[in-house]
Amino acid sequence: MALIRCDFDSEVLELRTSMTVLLPDHDSGDPPPVLYLLHGLTDDHSAWSRFTSVERYAAAHGLAVVMPQVHRSFYANEASGMRFWDFLSAELPATVRQFFRVSQRREDTFVAGLSMGGYGAMKWALREPERFAAAATLSGALDLAYIQEHDRRPHMRALVERVFADRVVAGGDEDLLHLLRAGDPARLPRLMLRCGTEDHLLAQNRRFVAACQATGVQLDADFGPGEHAWDYWDAQLPAVIDFLMRKR
């Protein structure tokens, strides 16, 4: 695999930003499938390649992997800051198409992430289901309305207020549980969820599973021993990639 750190100008963010990209070494003729792999709240675009064996796992499938940087944004357009949702959903795929030879077909396009990135992956898949064949979340922060309303930790209060200000998450397009209720299950990509039973976000993940069951959304969900930690995510990543690459 080729590992590329790509620094580029973002017109949407109005600054220079970065992504880490993995590309298969061997040209099979067709452009490779592509996975957008999203980082968590305290990470950056390099985290997946530093703390997991994603390069080795992707190489086994001939899979390109795009890992963008979005800082502590919840993959949202910030109330008084930068437009990270517009960057993720529009500018980033266009930039990837411009710079790299990867498949543009829905059946070859996937998204996944951990923690805040698990939220971002599910939000992208639920809001733009026509883009992805499959999506996965690991230990996702999947109930952002709950975080906004009930998380009283000072650093989380400050973060949510900075990103959303007086914008209410519940019932809007930042609320995954609302998106599940409002969407058409038949249009959605295949969805996967994994979370450790010792994870502090376990209750949020169980609420997401219950919401999928209530709305008839098919979800491959499993809970097992594990904390909110890289050893758990690295152990789960091969199964995630196998799930994403599986044909319907």
C-alpha positions as CSV (number, residue, x, y, z in Angstrom):
1,M,0.0,0.0,0.0
2,A,1.0,3.6,-0.6
3,L,0.6,5.8,2.5
4,I,0.2,9.5,1.5
5,R,-0.2,12.5,3.7
6,C,-2.0,15.0,1.6
7,D,-2.0,18.7,2.6
8,F,-4.4,20.8,0.5
9,D,-6.3,24.0,0.4
10,S,-10.0,23.8,1.5
11,E,-12.2,26.5,0.0
12,V,-15.0,25.5,2.3
13,L,-12.9,25.7,5.5
14,E,-10.8,28.6,4.2
15,L,-7.6,27.0,5.4
16,R,-5.0,24.4,4.5
17,T,-6.0,21.0,5.9
18,S,-4.8,17.4,5.7
19,M,-5.9,13.8,5.0
20,T,-4.1,10.5,5.2
21,V,-4.7,8.2,2.2
22,L,-3.9,4.6,1.7
23,L,-3.9,3.4,-1.9
24,P,-3.4,-0.2,-3.2
25,D,0.0,-0.9,-4.8
26,H,-1.2,-3.0,-7.6
27,D,-3.5,-1.8,-10.5
28,S,-6.2,-4.4,-11.1
29,G,-7.6,-2.4,-14.0
30,D,-10.7,-1.0,-12.3
31,P,-10.4,1.9,-9.7
32,P,-10.3,0.5,-6.2
33,P,-13.2,0.7,-3.8
34,V,-12.8,3.4,-1.2
35,L,-13.5,3.7,2.5
36,Y,-13.9,7.1,4.2
37,L,-12.5,6.4,7.7
38,L,-13.4,9.0,10.3
39,H,-11.4,9.9,13.5
40,G,-12.7,10.5,17.0
41,L,-12.9,13.6,19.2
42,T,-9.3,13.7,20.4
43,D,-7.6,12.3,17.3
44,D,-6.6,13.6,13.8
45,H,-6.2,12.2,10.3
46,S,-3.2,10.2,11.3
47,A,-4.7,8.3,14.2
48,W,-6.1,5.2,12.3
49,S,-2.7,4.6,10.6
50,R,-0.7,5.2,13.8
51,F,-2.7,3.1,16.2
52,T,-4.2,0.3,14.1
53,S,-3.1,-2.1,11.4
54,V,-5.6,-0.5,8.9
55,E,-3.0,-0.5,6.1
56,R,-2.5,-4.3,6.4
57,Y,-6.3,-4.9,6.6
58,A,-7.0,-2.7,3.6
59,A,-4.3,-4.2,1.5
60,A,-5.9,-7.7,1.8
61,H,-9.0,-6.3,0.1
62,G,-7.4,-3.9,-2.4
63,L,-9.2,-1.1,-0.6
64,A,-8.3,2.6,-0.7
65,V,-8.8,4.4,2.6
66,V,-9.3,8.2,3.0
67,M,-8.8,9.6,6.5
68,P,-9.7,13.3,6.7
69,Q,-9.1,15.8,9.5
70,V,-12.1,17.6,11.1
71,H,-10.8,18.5,14.5
72,R,-13.4,18.6,17.3
73,S,-16.3,19.4,15.1
74,F,-18.7,16.5,15.3
75,Y,-18.6,16.6,11.5
76,A,-21.0,19.5,11.7
77,N,-21.2,23.1,10.3
78,E,-20.2,24.9,13.5
79,A,-22.4,27.7,14.7
80,S,-19.6,30.3,14.8
81,G,-16.8,28.5,13.1
82,M,-16.1,26.3,10.1
83,R,-18.4,24.3,7.8
84,F,-17.1,20.8,8.5
85,W,-20.2,19.0,7.3
86,D,-20.0,20.8,3.9
87,F,-16.3,19.9,3.8
88,L,-17.0,16.2,4.6
89,S,-20.0,15.6,2.4
90,A,-19.2,17.7,-0.6
91,E,-15.6,19.1,-0.9
92,L,-13.7,16.1,0.4
93,P,-15.2,13.5,-2.1
94,A,-14.6,16.0,-4.9
95,T,-11.0,16.5,-3.8
96,V,-10.5,12.8,-3.6
97,R,-11.8,12.4,-7.1
98,Q,-9.5,15.1,-8.3
99,F,-6.3,13.8,-6.7
100,F,-6.7,10.0,-6.7
101,R,-8.0,7.2,-8.9
102,V,-10.7,5.5,-6.8
103,S,-14.1,4.1,-7.7
104,Q,-17.1,6.5,-7.9
105,R,-19.7,3.8,-7.7
106,R,-22.0,3.5,-4.8
107,E,-21.4,-0.2,-4.5
108,D,-17.7,0.5,-4.0
109,T,-18.0,3.4,-1.5
110,F,-18.1,3.0,2.3
111,V,-17.8,5.0,5.5
112,A,-16.9,4.1,9.0
113,G,-15.5,5.7,12.2
114,L,-14.9,5.5,15.9
115,S,-16.5,7.5,18.7
116,M,-17.2,11.0,17.3
117,G,-16.2,9.5,13.9
118,G,-18.8,6.7,14.4
119,Y,-21.4,9.4,14.8
120,G,-20.1,11.1,11.7
121,A,-20.2,7.9,9.7
122,M,-23.8,7.2,10.7
123,K,-24.8,10.8,10.1
124,W,-23.3,10.7,6.6
125,A,-24.9,7.4,5.7
126,L,-28.3,8.4,7.0
127,R,-28.3,11.8,5.4
128,E,-26.9,10.7,2.1
129,P,-27.8,7.0,1.8
130,E,-27.4,7.1,-2.0
131,R,-23.7,7.6,-1.6
132,F,-22.7,4.4,0.3
133,A,-23.1,0.7,0.0
134,A,-22.4,0.2,3.7
135,A,-21.4,2.1,6.9
136,A,-20.0,1.1,10.3
137,T,-19.6,2.6,13.7
138,L,-17.3,1.6,16.5
139,S,-18.1,2.9,20.0
140,G,-20.0,5.7,18.4
141,A,-21.2,8.9,20.2
142,L,-24.6,8.1,18.6
143,D,-27.0,10.1,20.7
144,L,-25.9,13.7,20.3
145,A,-29.2,15.1,21.6
146,Y,-28.6,13.3,24.9
147,I,-25.0,14.7,25.0
148,Q,-26.4,18.2,24.4
149,E,-29.1,17.9,27.0
150,H,-27.6,15.8,29.7
151,D,-23.8,15.7,29.6
152,R,-22.7,18.2,32.3
153,R,-18.9,17.7,32.1
154,P,-17.5,21.2,31.6
155,H,-15.3,20.3,28.6
156,M,-18.3,18.7,26.8
157,R,-20.6,21.6,27.7
158,A,-18.1,24.0,26.2
159,L,-17.6,21.9,23.1
160,V,-21.3,21.4,22.3
161,E,-22.0,25.1,22.9
162,R,-19.1,26.1,20.6
163,V,-20.3,23.8,17.8
164,F,-24.1,24.2,18.1
165,A,-24.6,27.4,20.2
166,D,-28.4,27.6,20.6
167,R,-29.2,25.2,17.8
168,V,-31.2,22.3,19.2
169,V,-30.0,18.9,18.1
170,A,-33.0,16.8,19.0
171,G,-35.4,16.4,16.1
172,G,-33.1,17.8,13.5
173,D,-30.6,16.5,11.0
174,E,-27.8,16.2,13.5
175,D,-29.9,13.8,15.6
176,L,-29.3,10.2,14.4
177,L,-32.4,8.8,16.2
178,H,-34.5,11.4,14.4
179,L,-32.9,10.5,11.1
180,L,-33.8,6.8,11.6
181,R,-37.4,7.7,12.3
182,A,-37.7,10.0,9.3
183,G,-35.8,7.9,6.8
184,D,-36.8,5.1,4.4
185,P,-35.2,1.9,5.6
186,A,-35.2,0.5,2.0
187,R,-32.9,3.3,0.8
188,L,-30.3,2.9,3.5
189,P,-26.9,1.2,3.1
190,R,-26.0,-1.8,5.1
191,L,-25.2,-0.8,8.7
192,M,-22.9,-2.3,11.3
193,L,-22.4,-1.4,14.9
194,R,-19.8,-2.6,17.4
195,C,-19.3,-1.4,21.0
196,G,-17.5,-2.8,24.0
197,T,-19.5,-3.6,27.1
198,E,-17.1,-1.6,29.3
199,D,-17.4,1.5,27.0
200,H,-18.7,4.7,28.6
201,L,-20.8,5.2,25.4
202,L,-22.5,1.8,25.7
203,A,-26.0,3.2,26.6
204,Q,-25.9,5.5,23.6
205,N,-25.1,2.5,21.3
206,R,-27.9,0.4,22.8
207,R,-30.4,3.3,22.2
208,F,-29.3,3.4,18.6
209,V,-29.9,-0.3,18.3
210,A,-33.3,0.0,19.8
211,A,-34.2,2.9,17.4
212,C,-33.2,0.7,14.5
213,Q,-35.4,-2.1,15.7
214,A,-38.3,0.3,16.2
215,T,-38.0,1.7,12.7
216,G,-37.3,-1.5,10.8
217,V,-33.8,-0.6,9.9
218,Q,-31.5,-3.6,9.5
219,L,-28.4,-3.3,11.7
220,D,-25.6,-5.8,12.2
221,A,-24.9,-5.0,15.9
222,D,-22.8,-6.8,18.5
223,F,-21.5,-6.0,22.0
224,G,-18.6,-7.7,23.6
225,P,-15.8,-7.2,26.1
226,G,-14.0,-4.0,25.5
227,E,-13.3,-0.4,26.5
228,H,-13.2,2.9,24.6
229,A,-9.7,2.1,23.5
230,W,-7.5,1.4,20.4
231,D,-6.9,-2.3,21.2
232,Y,-10.7,-2.8,20.9
233,W,-11.0,-0.8,17.7
234,D,-8.0,-2.5,16.1
235,A,-9.4,-5.9,17.0
236,Q,-12.8,-5.1,15.4
237,L,-11.5,-3.4,12.2
238,P,-10.9,-6.6,10.1
239,A,-14.5,-7.6,10.7
240,V,-15.7,-4.1,9.9
241,I,-13.8,-4.1,6.5
242,D,-15.1,-7.6,5.8
243,F,-18.6,-6.4,6.4
244,L,-18.2,-3.3,4.3
245,M,-16.7,-5.2,1.4
246,R,-19.3,-7.9,1.4
247,K,-21.6,-7.8,-1.6
248,R,-25.3,-7.6,-1.1
